[in-house]
């Protein structure tokens, strides 16, 4: 309902109330009918539900199925259940890690509830009483004073110099001066939230003056309720890595099923024996291939590498709330940032002035204000007036000292119609009046001006120079205030504005602004070098937003700025088509922010959204990654965000982007390493099956996948970032894991390891039997296991860089060297210790066989180095 376009009496009639308020009986009836003045609570996800969700990954399901089949088969044949236990342990570790990282339940709606006032003053039965804010109903008359939190949406019916802090709701950094007057809509269009001067909203705070308002919306029917509803409806999008791994899981699922069916049918047809024993044996071969095809350690490796990244980011003041969201930052192409408190300091500051007596100007501004300096040295009061008091303090004019020298004896309070205020102070037996306000209005009342310590008549020429300076400051998006004074021999007989504010002497102008954070300039430059486009979204006026954006280098022309009202006239299709034309969005409402984020995402851009206010929450949740402010941010924003900046520093985002890119690079290295290893196992078993011999048993493959491969894969996740990490363009959201030659690399590297493994088997069989033939060989199996294990360990060295030579790398990865040593010791132990060798069905091999297997394994390093050299030369 557009209550702001209606008169106060019409609104009172519409909600069936009066200035005397509701009766207790009517209020109780309405409370029973419409419910409490509370926001709907979100459904909490239990630990059990989150744990089950972790097990729903396709690769995990395949692993569990393989474990079940292996368990049934092992029980039937009275064999070891080692492979079953290994699979289950890995699955459980992965699930527990995921649940631990995402253990915090959604608290956004609860935080919104906490923002509402605990109690409120209302008029009922014609008398003022205090009630719980949640018991307020539509039609209640609420009394608002400085310091009060607004408990629900209301239409102002009485107002005395009341200013409301609405930054958390609208993004407007300056408190809004309110009025009870009916507003007029331009051309029949709606009035934006930030311009509804006769309305107050849940979640805002009274910072100055007083007033009364009639409640027109409670609970979910408030503007805050709309935000809460938008939060609950915003869909949580999957991260690029989640999408890619889900696709990989599906591909592997089809490969596993296809290989199993083919091998099962091929063996049965080749043997021609369909007895239960042969079918079971053939089934176990198919299971071996399934186990070989599934990278069992991949899910755990990705989870752990992401966890390591989370820890590293927290050390750099970026707190990650969702594990899988880490790598999204690395592919971010758009960062939509709220202005107030994120790009700026959310602290009005005087940065310019006009007038030749700055001390008098600062004194006038400080004394003609109600802001004070408390015992801790902090300035308290309305932000604009705080800025003026701080301005004077920087000139060594502290307000407590000024008040002692010139105590206030009378005043004409600020009025939104006059747009000024005046205070009268005693001064050595005489009296001086200071007036501050809007330059145009104050200047109308000035007849003289002060220059070089002398009072002069105000000429048109000097008046024009004042107006020119006023325009100069306004063009820089500064908020300009004017100060004037007047002296009396005796105390004025009247403190009415009409009596005080005449024949004033102009002192000067001050220009203030919410200044940009000093580190943001460099951060935005780094973003642009990294191919990331910064976007400013704010509730401030277009001119202010454009000026700050130009100062920061976000835009170079005001035409690249657009307002929320203009967005209302643009269809979804047109916005999707023209979104790239704009980098600044001013006077926006929460629904606009969501539209902007969705439009960028519709254009295939990985979009991040930063913010601190409640109004940012829906868009933060809609973005690919939402970033909240840890210090100035509301609880709502923090709980909805994927990442929280502990230091509220925009530059921290750039650090997080760098870390995210490094993490993705390292995960891709780990994936390439694991898939090449698994491909070598599939090819080896497939080739051996076709020829009719067993090269490795399922438990051998599991050992290699989960023990030998996992440690180096984890160590690759600790690799330092490449030198060109932050000069590359962001990855496209459509870019797959196998792009950039990764697919080819996996293919040839997997084939290479398979070749040396099969070669080791035949050499082992020849040394054992003295003949070259296709036949079962215990020595061959043991040598093949040793060669494959060590070849994959040496292959992890090759994975430190996809194209660079490992012999020219200056960075050291001690984790990888340690992992290689651990894997080498474990592999040697399992074939050397008698009782372990017996469990795994290994044969004791000679020093000669051991040496040949190691030489075959280490050969992957020079071969891959040669192919890398060829790839580098071709790229040039």
C-alpha positions in Angstrom: 0.0 0.0 0.0 1.3 3.4 -1.0 0.6 5.1 2.4 3.2 7.8 1.7 1.0 9.2 -1.1 -2.0 9.6 1.2 -2.8 12.1 3.9 -2.4 11.2 7.6 -6.2 11.2 8.3 -6.8 9.0 5.2 -4.1 6.5 6.5 -5.6 6.5 10.0 -9.0 5.8 8.5 -7.7 3.1 6.3 -6.1 1.2 9.2 -9.2 1.9 11.4 -7.3 3.9 14.0 -7.1 7.4 15.5 -4.5 9.7 17.1 -5.7 8.3 20.5 -4.6 4.9 19.4 -6.3 1.5 19.6 -8.2 0.1 22.5 -6.5 -2.8 24.3 -9.3 -5.1 23.2 -9.0 -4.1 19.5 -5.2 -4.5 19.7 -5.6 -8.0 21.2 -8.1 -9.0 18.5 -5.8 -7.8 15.7 -2.8 -9.6 17.3 -4.8 -12.9 17.4 -5.9 -12.4 13.7 -2.6 -11.3 12.2 0.0 -12.8 14.4 3.1 -11.4 16.2 5.2 -8.6 14.8 8.0 -11.1 14.0 9.7 -12.4 10.9 9.2 -15.9 9.8 11.8 -18.3 11.1 13.8 -20.4 8.6 13.7 -24.2 8.9 16.9 -25.5 10.5 18.8 -28.3 8.9 19.7 -31.0 11.3 23.2 -32.6 11.5 21.8 -35.9 10.3 20.3 -34.2 7.2 23.6 -32.4 6.4 25.5 -35.7 6.8 23.1 -37.5 4.4 23.5 -34.7 2.0 27.3 -35.2 2.0 26.7 -38.8 1.0 24.5 -37.9 -2.0 27.5 -37.2 -4.3 27.4 -39.6 -7.3 31.0 -40.6 -6.8 30.3 -41.4 -3.2 27.3 -43.4 -4.1 29.3 -45.5 -6.6 32.0 -46.0 -4.0 29.4 -47.2 -1.5 27.9 -49.6 -4.1 31.4 -50.9 -4.9 32.0 -51.4 -1.2 28.7 -53.3 -0.8 29.4 -55.6 -3.8 33.0 -56.2 -2.6 31.7 -57.0 0.9 29.1 -59.5 -0.3 31.7 -61.2 -2.6 34.3 -61.3 0.1 31.9 -62.8 2.6 30.8 -65.4 0.0 34.3 -66.4 -0.7 35.5 -66.0 2.9 38.1 -63.4 1.9 39.5 -60.2 3.6 37.2 -57.2 3.9 40.2 -54.8 3.9 39.1 -53.0 0.7 35.5 -52.6 2.0 36.8 -50.9 5.2 39.2 -48.7 3.3 36.4 -47.4 1.1 34.1 -46.8 4.1 36.8 -44.9 6.1 37.4 -42.6 3.2 33.7 -41.9 2.6 33.1 -41.2 6.3 36.1 -38.9 6.7 35.0 -36.9 3.6 31.4 -36.6 5.0 32.5 -35.6 8.5 34.8 -32.9 7.0 32.0 -31.5 4.9 29.5 -31.4 7.8 32.1 -29.8 10.1 32.8 -27.0 7.7 29.1 -26.3 7.1 27.9 -27.0 10.7 26.5 -23.5 11.3 22.7 -23.5 10.6 21.2 -20.5 8.7 20.7 -17.6 11.1 19.7 -14.9 8.7 16.0 -14.7 9.7 16.9 -14.9 13.4 19.3 -12.1 13.0 16.7 -10.0 11.3 14.4 -10.6 14.3 17.1 -9.5 16.7 17.3 -6.1 14.9 13.8 -5.2 15.9 13.3 -3.2 19.1 12.6 -5.3 22.2 10.0 -2.8 23.5 8.2 0.2 22.0 6.2 3.1 23.3 2.6 3.2 21.9 -0.6 5.1 22.6 -3.5 2.9 23.6 -6.8 4.0 25.1 -5.5 7.5 24.8 -2.5 6.9 27.1 1.2 6.1 26.5 2.3 2.6 27.5 5.3 0.4 26.8 4.8 -3.0 25.2 6.9 -5.7 23.6 7.6 -4.8 20.0 6.4 -8.2 18.8 2.9 -7.3 20.2 2.6 -4.2 18.0 -0.3 -4.4 15.5 -1.5 -2.4 12.5 -3.2 0.8 13.7 -1.0 1.2 16.8 0.3 4.8 17.3 4.0 4.5 18.1 6.0 7.2 19.7 9.6 7.7 18.4 12.5 9.5 20.0 16.2 9.8 19.4 17.8 6.4 20.0 14.7 4.4 19.4 14.7 1.5 17.0 11.7 1.6 14.7 9.6 -1.6 15.5 7.5 -1.9 12.3 6.7 0.0 9.1 4.7 3.1 9.9 3.3 6.4 8.3 4.5 9.5 10.2 1.5 11.5 11.6 3.6 14.0 13.7 7.2 15.0 13.3 9.6 17.4 14.9 13.1 17.6 13.3 13.2 13.8 13.2 16.0 12.1 11.4 16.2 8.4 10.7 19.3 6.3 10.1 18.3 3.9 7.2 21.8 2.9 6.0 21.2 -0.8 6.8 17.9 -0.8 4.8 18.5 1.6 1.9 22.3 2.0 1.8 21.9 5.8 2.3 24.9 6.9 4.4 23.3 10.2 5.6 20.3 10.1 8.0 17.0 11.0 6.3 15.1 14.0 7.5 11.5 13.0 7.9 8.1 14.8 7.5 4.5 14.1 8.1 3.5 15.8 4.8 1.9 13.8 2.0 4.3 13.1 -0.8 3.6 13.7 -4.5 4.6 11.1 -7.1 6.3 12.3 -10.3 4.4 11.3 -13.5 2.5 8.8 -11.5 5.6 6.7 -10.8 6.2 5.1 -7.5 8.6 6.7 -5.0 11.7 4.8 -4.1 12.2 3.5 -0.6 15.0 6.0 0.2 12.8 9.0 -0.8 9.7 8.1 1.3 10.3 10.9 3.7 7.0 10.4 5.6 7.5 6.7 6.3 9.6 4.8 8.9 10.7 1.2 8.5 11.5 -1.7 10.8 15.2 -2.1 11.3 16.0 1.7 11.1 16.9 4.0 14.0 15.9 7.5 15.2 19.0 9.6 15.6 17.5 13.0 16.0 14.2 14.7 17.0 10.9 13.0 17.8 7.7 12.0 16.2 4.6 9.8 16.1 3.6 7.3 13.5 0.7 4.9 12.8 1.7 1.3 12.1 0.8 0.2 8.6 2.7 -3.1 8.4 4.1 -5.7 10.8 6.1 -8.8 10.6 6.5 -10.3 7.2 4.4 -7.4 5.7 7.2 -4.9 6.4 10.0 -3.9 4.0 12.3 -6.0 6.3 9.8 -8.8 5.8 10.2 -8.6 2.0 14.0 -8.9 2.5 13.5 -11.9 4.7 11.2 -13.5 2.2 13.7 -12.7 -0.6 16.4 -14.4 1.4 14.3 -17.5 1.9 13.4 -17.7 -1.8 16.9 -17.0 -3.2 18.2 -20.1 -4.7 21.6 -21.3 -3.6 23.6 -21.8 -6.8 26.3 -24.4 -7.1 29.9 -23.3 -7.4 31.8 -23.8 -10.7 33.8 -26.6 -9.0 30.7 -28.3 -7.7 29.2 -28.2 -11.2 32.4 -29.6 -12.8 32.9 -32.3 -10.2 29.2 -33.3 -10.5 29.7 -33.6 -14.3 32.9 -35.6 -13.8 31.1 -37.9 -11.4 28.4 -38.6 -14.0 31.0 -39.3 -16.7 32.9 -41.7 -14.4 29.6 -43.4 -13.5 28.9 -44.2 -17.1 32.5 -45.2 -17.7 32.4 -47.6 -14.7 29.1 -49.1 -15.6 30.1 -49.5 -19.3 33.5 -51.1 -18.5 32.0 -53.5 -16.0 29.3 -54.7 -18.4 31.7 -55.0 -21.3 34.4 -56.9 -19.3 31.8 -59.2 -17.7 30.2 -60.1 -21.0 33.6 -60.3 -22.8 35.1 -62.7 -20.3 32.1 -65.0 -20.1 31.9 -65.2 -24.0 35.6 -65.8 -24.3 35.7 -68.5 -21.6 32.4 -70.0 -22.7 31.7 -71.2 -19.2 28.6 -69.8 -17.4 29.0 -71.7 -14.2 28.4 -69.8 -10.9 32.1 -70.0 -10.0 33.3 -68.6 -13.3 30.6 -65.9 -13.3 31.6 -64.8 -9.7 35.3 -64.8 -10.8 34.4 -62.7 -13.8 32.3 -60.4 -11.7 35.3 -59.8 -9.4 37.4 -58.8 -12.4 34.7 -56.3 -13.4 34.7 -55.0 -9.8 38.5 -54.6 -10.1 38.0 -52.4 -13.1 35.2 -50.4 -11.3 37.6 -49.8 -8.3 40.3 -48.8 -10.7 38.1 -46.4 -12.6 36.9 -44.6 -9.5 39.4 -42.1 -7.9 38.4 -43.0 -4.3 40.7 -40.3 -2.8 39.4 -37.5 -5.1 36.5 -36.4 -2.9 38.6 -36.4 0.2 41.5 -34.6 -1.5 39.3 -31.9 -2.9 37.7 -31.4 0.5 41.0 -31.3 2.4 42.6 -28.9 -0.2 39.6 -26.6 0.2 39.9 -26.8 4.0 43.6 -25.9 3.8 42.6 -22.9 1.6 40.0 -21.9 4.1 42.7 -21.8 6.8 45.0 -19.8 4.7 42.2 -17.3 3.8 41.3 -16.9 7.5 44.9 -15.9 8.2 44.4 -13.1 5.6 41.1 -11.9 7.2 38.8 -13.7 4.8 36.5 -16.1 6.8 34.9 -18.7 4.6 31.6 -20.1 5.7 31.0 -22.6 2.9 33.8 -25.0 2.0 33.0 -25.4 -1.7 32.7 -21.7 -2.2 36.5 -21.1 -1.9 37.4 -21.7 -5.5 34.5 -19.6 -6.8 36.4 -16.5 -5.9 39.2 -17.6 -8.2 36.8 -17.5 -11.2 35.0 -14.3 -10.1 34.5 -11.9 -13.1 32.2 -9.4 -11.5 32.4 -7.9 -7.9 29.2 -6.0 -7.1 30.1 -3.9 -4.1 27.9 -1.8 -1.8 29.4 1.7 -1.5 28.6 2.7 2.1 31.0 1.0 4.6 32.6 -1.2 1.9 34.2 1.2 -0.6 33.8 4.1 1.8 34.4 4.5 5.5 30.7 5.1 6.5 31.9 8.2 8.4 31.1 11.7 7.1 34.2 13.8 7.0 34.7 17.5 6.1 37.2 17.5 3.2 36.8 21.0 1.8 35.8 24.6 2.8 35.3 28.1 1.6 36.0 31.2 3.7 39.1 33.0 4.8 38.6 32.5 8.6 38.6 28.7 9.0 38.8 28.8 12.8 35.6 30.9 13.0 33.9 28.6 10.4 34.8 25.5 12.4 33.8 27.1 15.7 30.4 28.1 14.3 29.8 24.6 12.8 30.7 22.8 16.0 28.7 25.1 18.4 25.7 25.2 16.1 25.2 21.4 16.4 24.0 18.9 19.0 26.9 16.4 18.5 29.2 16.0 21.5 32.5 14.5 22.5 32.1 11.9 25.2 34.5 11.0 28.1 36.3 8.4 25.8 37.0 11.1 23.2 34.4 9.6 20.8 32.0 11.9 18.9 28.4 11.0 19.4 25.3 12.3 17.6 24.0 12.7 14.1 26.7 11.8 11.6 26.7 15.1 9.8 27.1 17.1 13.0 29.7 14.6 14.2 31.7 15.4 11.1 31.6 19.1 11.9 32.6 18.6 15.6 35.5 16.4 14.3 36.5 19.1 11.8 36.8 21.6 14.6 38.7 19.2 16.8 41.3 18.7 14.0 41.9 22.5 14.2 42.4 22.1 18.0 39.0 23.5 18.7 37.5 20.8 20.9 33.8 21.3 21.5 33.9 20.9 25.3 36.4 23.8 25.4 34.3 25.9 23.0 31.2 25.3 25.1 33.0 26.5 28.2 34.1 29.6 26.4 30.8 30.3 24.7 27.9 28.5 26.6 24.6 28.1 24.7 21.8 30.3 26.1 19.1 29.8 23.4 18.4 28.2 20.1 16.0 27.9 17.1 16.1 24.1 16.4 16.6 22.7 13.0 13.5 22.6 10.9 13.2 20.8 7.5 11.2 23.7 6.1 13.8 26.3 7.0 16.7 23.8 6.4 18.8 25.5 9.1 19.2 25.9 12.8 20.6 28.7 15.0 22.2 28.8 18.5 22.9 31.8 20.7 25.9 31.8 23.0 27.2 34.2 25.7 30.6 35.7 25.1 32.4 38.0 27.6 29.2 39.8 28.5 28.0 40.0 24.9 26.2 37.4 22.8 26.9 35.7 19.4 24.5 33.7 17.2 25.7 31.0 14.9 23.5 29.7 12.1 24.2 26.7 9.9 22.2 25.1 7.1 21.6 24.7 3.4 23.7 27.3 1.5 20.9 28.5 -0.7 18.6 29.2 2.3 21.2 30.6 4.7 22.6 32.9 2.0 19.2 34.4 1.4 19.3 35.7 5.0 22.9 37.1 4.8 23.4 40.9 4.1 27.1 41.0 4.9 30.2 38.8 4.8 33.4 38.5 6.7 36.8 38.8 4.9 40.2 39.6 6.3 38.7 40.2 9.7 36.4 42.9 8.4 32.7 42.8 7.8 31.7 43.9 4.3 28.3 44.5 2.5 27.3 41.4 0.6 27.5 42.3 -3.1 26.1 40.3 -6.0 29.6 39.7 -7.2 30.7 38.1 -3.9 27.4 36.2 -3.6 28.1 34.7 -7.0 31.5 33.6 -5.9 30.0 31.9 -2.9 27.5 30.1 -5.2 30.3 29.2 -7.6 32.2 27.5 -4.7 29.1 25.9 -3.6 28.6 24.4 -7.0 32.3 23.4 -7.2 31.9 21.3 -4.0 28.5 19.9 -5.0 30.0 18.8 -8.4 32.5 16.7 -6.3 29.5 15.1 -4.7 30.2 16.9 -1.4 27.4 17.7 1.0 27.7 21.5 1.5 26.7 23.4 4.6 26.8 27.2 5.1 27.7 29.0 8.4 26.8 32.6 9.3 26.8 34.7 12.5 25.3 37.7 14.2 26.4 39.6 17.3 24.2 41.1 20.1 25.1 43.5 22.9 22.2 42.0 25.0 20.6 38.7 25.0 17.9 38.4 22.3 14.4 39.0 23.6 13.1 36.1 21.3 14.6 32.9 20.1 12.1 32.4 17.4 13.6 31.6 14.1 11.9 34.5 12.4 13.5 36.9 14.9 17.0 35.4 15.0 17.6 34.6 11.3 17.8 38.0 9.8 20.7 40.3 8.7 23.3 37.5 9.0 27.0 37.8 8.3 28.3 35.0 6.0 31.3 33.1 7.4 31.9 30.2 4.9 31.0 26.8 3.5 32.1 23.3 4.5 32.0 20.3 2.1 31.8 16.8 3.5 31.6 13.3 2.2 31.8 9.7 3.3 35.4 9.3 2.2 36.7 6.2 0.3 38.8 3.7 2.1 42.4 4.5 1.2 43.3 0.9 0.3 40.3 0.5 -2.1 42.0 2.4 -5.0 44.9 -0.1 -5.2 42.5 -3.0 -4.7 40.3 -1.9 -7.6 43.4 -1.5 -9.8 44.5 -5.0 -8.9 41.0 -6.3 -9.7 41.2 -4.7 -13.2 44.6 -6.2 -13.8 43.2 -9.6 -12.8 40.4 -9.1 -15.3 37.7 -8.6 -12.7 35.1 -5.8 -13.2 34.1 -3.9 -10.0 30.5 -2.7 -9.8 29.2 -0.1 -7.3 25.7 -0.5 -6.0 24.4 2.1 -3.5 21.4 3.8 -2.1 23.0 7.2 -2.4 22.2 9.8 -5.1 23.4 9.3 -8.6 25.8 12.3 -8.6 27.4 11.2 -5.3 27.8 7.6 -6.5 29.2 8.6 -9.9 31.7 11.1 -8.3 33.1 8.4 -5.9 33.1 5.8 -8.6 35.2 8.1 -10.9 37.5 8.8 -8.0 38.1 5.1 -7.5 38.4 4.4 -11.2 35.3 2.2 -11.4 33.9 4.4 -14.2 35.4 7.2 -16.3 32.1 8.8 -17.4 28.9 9.6 -15.5 26.9 8.0 -18.3 28.0 4.7 -16.9 25.8 5.3 -13.8 22.1 4.4 -13.6 19.4 4.8 -10.9 16.9 2.3 -9.5 14.1 4.4 -11.0 15.6 4.0 -14.4 16.0 0.2 -13.8 12.2 0.0 -13.1 11.6 1.1 -16.7 13.9 -1.5 -18.1 12.6 -5.0 -18.9 14.6 -8.1 -17.9 15.5 -8.8 -21.5 16.8 -5.3 -22.0 18.7 -5.3 -18.8 20.4 -8.7 -19.7 21.3 -7.1 -23.0 22.6 -3.7 -21.7 24.0 -4.7 -18.3 27.6 -4.2 -19.5 27.0 -0.5 -20.1 26.7 0.3 -16.4 29.2 0.0 -13.5 27.3 2.2 -11.0 23.8 1.7 -9.7 22.4 4.5 -7.5 19.2 4.9 -5.4 18.6 1.2 -5.6 16.3 -1.0 -3.5 16.9 -4.6 -2.4 15.0 -6.0 -5.4 17.1 -4.0 -7.8 20.3 -5.6 -6.4 19.0 -9.0 -7.0 18.1 -8.1 -10.6 21.5 -6.7 -11.2 23.2 -9.9 -9.8 20.9 -12.1 -11.8 21.5 -10.1 -15.0 25.3 -10.5 -14.8 24.9 -14.2 -14.0 22.5 -14.5 -17.0 25.4 -13.2 -19.1 27.5 -16.1 -18.0 29.6 -14.1 -15.5 30.7 -15.5 -12.2 29.4 -12.8 -9.8 30.4 -11.8 -6.3 28.4 -9.4 -4.2 29.7 -7.6 -1.2 27.8 -5.6 1.4 27.1 -4.9 5.0 23.5 -3.8 5.3 20.3 -5.9 5.7 19.4 -4.6 2.2 22.3 -6.5 0.7 21.3 -9.9 2.1 19.0 -11.2 -0.8 21.5 -10.2 -3.5 24.4 -11.7 -1.5 22.5 -15.0 -1.3 21.7 -14.8 -5.0 25.3 -14.2 -6.1 27.7 -17.0 -7.0 29.6 -15.9 -3.9 28.3 -13.5 -1.2 30.8 -11.4 0.8 29.8 -9.8 4.1 31.6 -7.2 6.2 32.7 -8.6 9.6 33.0 -5.4 11.5 30.2 -3.0 10.2 28.1 -5.8 8.7 24.8 -6.8 10.2 24.3 -10.4 11.5 21.9 -11.0 8.6 24.6 -10.2 6.0 27.2 -12.3 7.8 25.0 -15.4 8.1 23.8 -15.3 4.5 27.3 -14.6 3.1 29.7 -17.3 1.8 32.6 -15.3 2.9 33.0 -12.6 5.6 35.8 -10.0 5.6 37.1 -9.9 9.2 38.7 -6.5 8.6 36.0 -4.9 6.3 38.8 -4.3 3.9 38.0 -4.4 0.2 41.6 -5.3 -0.5 41.1 -8.5 1.4 38.8 -9.6 -1.5 41.7 -9.4 -3.9 43.8 -11.5 -1.6 41.0 -14.0 -1.4 40.7 -14.0 -5.2 44.4 -14.8 -5.4 44.0 -17.6 -2.9 41.0 -18.9 -4.7 42.8 -19.0 -8.0 45.7 -20.9 -6.4 43.3 -23.4 -4.8 41.6 -24.1 -8.1 45.0 -24.5 -9.9 46.1 -27.0 -7.2 42.8 -28.9 -7.2 43.1 -29.2 -11.0 46.7 -30.5 -10.5 45.4 -33.0 -8.0 42.5 -34.1 -10.2 44.9 -34.5 -13.2 47.3 -36.5 -11.1 44.6 -38.8 -9.7 42.7 -39.3 -13.0 45.9 -40.1 -14.9 46.8 -42.6 -12.2 43.3 -44.2 -12.4 43.5 -44.3 -16.2 46.7 -46.2 -16.0 45.1 -48.7 -13.7 42.0 -49.1 -16.0 44.2 -49.6 -19.1 46.5 -52.0 -17.3 43.6 -54.2 -16.0 41.7 -53.9 -19.3 44.7 -55.0 -21.3 45.5 -57.8 -18.9 41.9 -59.0 -19.0 41.7 -59.0 -22.7 44.9 -61.1 -22.9 43.7 -63.4 -20.1 45.9 -62.8 -17.1 45.5 -60.9 -13.8 47.9 -58.0 -13.3 46.6 -56.6 -10.1 43.9 -57.5 -7.5 41.1 -55.1 -6.3 42.8 -54.6 -3.0 46.1 -53.6 -4.8 44.2 -50.9 -6.7 42.6 -49.6 -3.5 45.9 -49.4 -1.8 47.4 -47.4 -4.6 44.4 -45.1 -4.9 43.9 -44.4 -1.2 47.4 -44.6 0.2 50.0 -44.2 -2.4 48.1 -41.6 -4.5 46.4 -39.6 -1.7 49.4 -38.2 0.1 51.0 -36.7 -3.1 47.6 -35.5 -4.3 47.2 -33.6 -1.0 50.7 -32.2 -1.2 50.0 -30.9 -4.6 47.2 -28.9 -3.0 49.9 -27.1 -0.9 51.7 -25.9 -4.0 52.5 -22.2 -4.1 50.7 -20.1 -6.7 52.2 -19.6 -10.2 53.9 -16.3 -10.9 51.2 -15.2 -13.4 48.3 -16.1 -11.2 46.9 -12.5 -10.8 47.6 -11.4 -14.4 45.5 -14.1 -16.0 41.9 -13.4 -17.0 39.3 -15.1 -14.8 38.3 -18.5 -15.9 35.1 -18.8 -17.8 32.2 -20.4 -16.0 31.9 -22.7 -19.0 35.5 -23.8 -18.8 35.7 -27.5 -17.9 38.3 -29.3 -15.8 39.8 -30.8 -19.0 40.3 -27.6 -20.9 43.8 -26.2 -21.6 45.2 -29.5 -22.7 44.5 -31.3 -19.4 42.4 -34.0 -21.1 45.3 -34.8 -23.4 47.8 -34.8 -20.5 45.7 -37.2 -18.5 45.5 -39.5 -21.6 49.1 -39.8 -22.5 50.4 -39.8 -18.8 47.9 -42.5 -17.9 49.0 -44.6 -21.0 52.7 -44.0 -20.1 52.3 -45.4 -16.6 50.2 -48.3 -17.9 53.0 -49.2 -20.4 55.7 -49.2 -17.8 53.5 -51.2 -15.4 52.7 -53.9 -18.0 56.4 -54.0 -18.9 57.2 -54.6 -15.3 54.8 -57.5 -15.2 56.2 -59.3 -18.2 59.8 -58.7 -17.0 58.9 -60.1 -13.6 57.3 -63.1 -15.2 60.4 -63.7 -17.4 62.8 -63.5 -14.4 60.5 -65.9 -12.5 59.9 -68.4 -15.3 62.6 -67.8 -18.0 60.0 -67.5 -20.8 58.1 -64.6 -22.4 54.5 -65.6 -22.4 51.1 -64.5 -21.2 50.4 -66.3 -18.0 49.7 -65.7 -14.3 52.9 -64.6 -12.4 53.2 -63.8 -8.6 56.5 -62.0 -9.3 55.0 -60.1 -12.2 52.0 -59.0 -10.0 54.4 -57.8 -7.3 56.7 -55.9 -9.8 53.7 -54.4 -11.5 52.3 -53.1 -8.2 55.7 -51.6 -7.2 56.2 -50.0 -10.6 52.7 -48.5 -10.8 52.9 -47.2 -7.2 56.3 -45.6 -7.7 55.5 -44.3 -11.2 52.5 -42.5 -9.8 54.6 -41.1 -7.0 57.2 -39.8 -9.5 54.3 -38.5 -11.7 53.3 -36.2 -8.8 56.5 -34.3 -9.3 55.6 -33.7 -12.9 52.2 -32.3 -11.8 53.8 -29.3 -9.9 53.4 -27.4 -13.2 51.3 -28.4 -16.2 53.8 -27.0 -18.7 56.8 -25.8 -16.8 59.9 -27.9 -16.3 60.2 -29.1 -12.7 64.0 -28.7 -12.9 63.6 -24.9 -13.4 61.1 -24.3 -10.6 62.4 -22.0 -7.9 59.5 -22.7 -5.5 59.9 -25.7 -3.1 57.1 -27.9 -2.0 58.4 -29.7 1.1 55.0 -31.3 1.6 55.3 -33.1 -1.7 58.8 -34.4 -1.0 57.6 -35.6 2.4 54.5 -37.3 0.8 56.7 -39.0 -1.7 59.0 -40.4 1.0 55.9 -41.6 3.1 54.4 -43.2 0.0 57.7 -44.9 -0.9 58.1 -46.3 2.6 54.5 -47.6 2.7 54.8 -49.2 -0.7 58.1 -50.9 0.1 56.7 -52.0 3.5 53.6 -53.7 2.1 55.7 -55.9 -0.3 58.6 -56.5 2.1 56.9 -57.3 5.5 55.9 -60.9 5.4 52.5 -60.8 7.1 51.5 -57.7 5.0 52.7 -59.3 1.8 50.7 -62.4 2.6 47.5 -60.4 3.2 48.0 -58.6 -0.2 49.2 -61.9 -1.9 52.6 -60.5 -2.9 55.6 -62.6 -3.7 59.1 -61.9 -2.3 61.1 -60.3 -5.1 64.9 -60.0 -5.6 67.0 -56.8 -5.5 67.4 -57.1 -9.2 63.6 -57.1 -9.7 63.1 -54.3 -7.2 65.7 -52.2 -9.1 64.2 -52.8 -12.5 60.7 -51.8 -11.2 62.1 -48.6 -9.8 63.9 -47.7 -13.0 60.8 -48.2 -15.0 58.8 -46.1 -12.6 61.3 -43.2 -12.6 61.4 -43.1 -16.4 58.0 -41.2 -16.4 59.9 -38.0 -15.3 62.2 -37.6 -18.3 59.5 -38.8 -20.8 57.0 -36.2 -19.5 59.7 -33.5 -19.4 60.4 -34.1 -23.1 56.7 -33.9 -24.0 56.3 -30.7 -22.0 59.2 -29.2 -23.9 57.5 -30.0 -27.2 54.2 -28.5 -25.9 56.0 -25.3 -24.9 57.7 -25.0 -28.3 54.4 -25.6 -30.1 52.6 -22.9 -28.0 55.3 -20.4 -29.0 
